[in-house]
Amino acid sequence: MSKIIMKTPDNLEELIECLKNADENTGLISGGTDFVIQLRQKKLYSGTIVDLSRIRDFRYIREDGDLIRIGATSTLTEISENELVKKYLPSLAEAAGQVGSTQIRNRGTIAGNIGNSSPCADTVPPLMSVDARLKVVNGEGKISERTLDEVIFGSGRNNLKFNEAIIEIVFPKLADGYISAFTKLGTRKAVTISKINGAVVLKYNSYDNLIEEARVFVGALGPKAFRSEIAEKVLINKTPSEKLFREFSDALTEQVDISIAGRNSQAYKREAIKGVAHDIFYKLFGNVVSGGDR
């Protein structure tokens, strides 16, 4: 007879014990907002579910020198409202605050948003833009650190083994002179899955009015979010202006043509990326482009 076994570890040691015998029929949840849908869609009626939500030691957001550490089971609401995140990586706070509905954000966790590995996961581009790291534990108790690019395979798949779990997200604080922004576009203004999203981190010299460094990441243009060097080159060593905005928009449009050439969504996303470019540029340099968020 088929059955689902639930395991609810209370701490890291108990989680490691649960991971020792994990196999392809083992699933990890915390908020469960994505996993429950997958259970229904795939009609899974047997296996083991390890619920991390009772591990209180995994729910925190704190400073550690030049780093910000976020526990794996911190909710998206907690991240969007946290003053440290707002101060040191505003784009992540923006992204977390736009995932799904209020109910989803209150239950969904950052590790779940990453581990689900959707091409349109909203927290991933901001985290990639600062080269965030993931701390992962396995069933032998070994803890390793990996980049998001190493963990996320894309299209709902990741490179974590059956006996591995994300326990922490770590990223460097944005130093003085750095600014960031995130935006997404979907079929409606709220409670929407991103058709396309993006995050930008710039080193901006306000004294000389000059963009000195740029990191641009876009999502939903492939299996996973990725860096757009085309868009970055347009911005570096330039002064924010209406002309630069148009060049940035054109560069992102070119990125669409390169990334999804020939796909049915290409025509739509060529236009949608212009909205992403506008919203990001307005958030960063509102005085040089017309209009507000779309």
N, C-alpha and C positions, 0 to 999 in steps of 0.2 A: 504493500500500500504506500502510495506517495505521501510525503509529508515534508513540511518546512520546519527546520530546527532554528530557533532563535537563540543567539548568544548575546549577553549584555555585559561586557567587561566594565569594571568600575575604575580601572587604572591601566597604566602602560603595561605592567607585568601581566595582567589578565588578558590584555589585548594580544600580547606576544604569544601567550598560551593558545589563544583562539586561532592565531595565524599558523601555528605549527602544523596543523592538519588541514589547512585550507587547500581547496582544489578548484577545478573549473566550475563547480556548482556552489561556490562560496561567493556571497556578495556582501559588500560593506555599505552601511548606510549611517547617516546621522540625522539629517532632516528628512531624508527619504523622498523628497519632492520629485526627483527624476526617477529613482529606482522603482517606486511603486507603479509609475506609469509603465516602465519597462516590464515589470512583472505581469501586468494586465495584457500588454500588447503581445508578449512572447508566451503567454499562458504558462508561466512557470509555477508548478505546484509541488516541487520538491527541491531540496538543497538546504544550504545553511546560510542564514543571514546574521552577520555580526553588526550589532547596533552600537555605534561609538558615542551616542548622545549622552550616556551616563558618565562619561569620563570627564569630570569637571576640570581636570588639569589641562585639558586640550582647549579650553574656552577662555581666551585672554587676548588682549592687544596691549603690548608694552614696548617701551624703549629699552634698547640695549646698546649704549654707546651711540655709534653712527647708524645703528640698524633699528628697524621696526620688526617685531616678531608677532605673528598672529597664529593663535592656536587653530588647529584644523576644524574644530567644531564651532568656531565663532560664526554667528549668523550674519547674513548679508545686511540685515538691519543694523546690527551692532557695528559693522564696519562702516556703513554709510553715515552713521551718526557719531562716530568716534573722532574726537578732536585731534588725536595724534595723526590719524590717517588724513583728515582734512588738511592738516598743516603740512605734512611731509610727502603726501602723494594724493593731492586732491582728485586726480583723475580716477583713482581707485574708489574713492568715496562716491564720486558721481556714478561710476559704473555699477557698484553694488546697490545704489539707491534706485537703479532703473531695471533691475532684474525682476521680471514677472509682476505679480501683485504684492500688496502689503502682506498678505497671508504667506505667500511663497517666501518673501524676504525674511519674515519672522521665523520660518522653519529652516529654509535652505541655508547651507553652509558654504564657506569659501572652498573648502576641500572638495565638496561635492560638485561645485560649479567647475572646478578644474578637472577632477577625476572623471566627470561625465564626458569630457573631451568633445563637446559640441563645437563645430566650426564657428558658431556665433556666440560662444560663451563670453559674456560681457566683462568679467573680471580679468580675463586672460591678456588682452592687449595692454592695459595699464601695467600689469605685473611684468610682462615681457619688456615693456619700455624702460624698466629700471633693472633689468636682468635679475629678477627675483629668483630665489632658490626654494626648493621644496625639501623638507626633511622627511625621509621615508624610513620606516622601521619594517623589519621582516620577522619571520617566525623563529629565527635564531637569535633575535634580540639585537641584531646589527642595525645601526642607524647610519644612513648615507645621505648625502646632499646632492641634489640634481637640479638642472634648469628645467623650466617648463617645457622647453623645446625637446628635451630628452624624454620627458614623461608623456607628453601629449602626442599621440599618433594622429588623431583627427577622426572626424565622422563617427563619434561615439566610441572610439577605441583609445586606449592608452597603453603605455609600455610597462605598466606595473605588473609584477608577477602575482600569482594567486595568493601568495603568502606575504604580500607587502601592503602597507597602508601609509598614506600621507598623514603626518602628525603636526607639521608646522610649516608656515610660509614665512620666509624671511626676505626683506628687501632693504636697500640702503635708503636713508633719509635723503630727500632732495635738498641739496645745499642752497644757500642763499644765491639768488641769481637764476635759479632754475624755476620754470613754470610748467604746468601740465594741464591737459584737458582731455576729456573723453566725450564722445557722442555716439548715438546709434540711430538708425532709421529702420522703421518697421511698417507694418500695414496700418497701424494706428498709433496714436500718441502715447497711450499707456497700456500696461499689461500686454506687451508685445514681444515676440521673438525677433531678434535683430535680423533684418535682411542684409544689413551691412553695418559695421561699427569700426571705430578707430580711436586710437589714443596717441597723443603727442607729448613728448618731453623736450623742452628747449632750454638752452642756456642763453639767457637774454641779458645783454648789457644795456640797461636802461639809460646809462649816462651817454653812451655813444649811439643809442637806439639801434643796436645791431644784434642779430641772431648769430651766436658764435658756435653753437652745437645744436644738432637736431636728431631726434630718434622718433620715427614714425612707424606705427604698427597698425595693420588693418585686419579685420576678421570677416569671415563669411565670404572670402574670395578664394577659397580652397579648402583643403581638409582641416587646416588649423590657421590661427592667426600667424602673420609673418611680418617681417620688416620690409618697408618700402624705401629702398635706397634712392630710387628715382625721385620720390617726394623730398627726401632729406637733402639731396644735392641742390634742389631749387631754393631751399631755405637758408642754408649755411652762408654766413658772411653777407647777409642781405638785411635791408631795413624794412620793417613791416610797412606795407602800403597796399592800396587797392590793386596795384599792378602785381605785387608779389602774391596776393591772394589768388588772382587769376592764374598765375603761373603754377601755384600750388595745386589749384583745382585741376588744371590741365595735366599736371604730372600724375595726380591720382587717377584721372580718367585714363591716361596711358597705362597705368598699372592694372586697371580693370581689363583693358584690351589684351594685355600680355597674359594675365592670370587666368582668365576664363574665355579666351578667344573661341568663338563658335558655339558657345553654350546659349541655351534659350534665355538665360537670365542676363546675358551681356548687355542688351539694349537698356533694360531697366536699371542695371547697376551702374552703367555709364552716367546716367542721370542722378541716381541716388548718391553716388560718391561725391558729386558736386555739392549736395546738401551737407554731407559729412564735412567736406572741406570748409564750407561756409560756417557751419556751427562751431567747428574747432577754432577757426581763425577769429570768429567773433568773440568766443570765450577768452581767447588769449590776447587779442588786440581789438577790442570792440570799437575803438575810436577810428579805425581805418577801413572798416567795411560797413555797409549799410544793413539795417535790419537786425532782428534778434534770432533766437533759436527757432528752428523750423519744427 
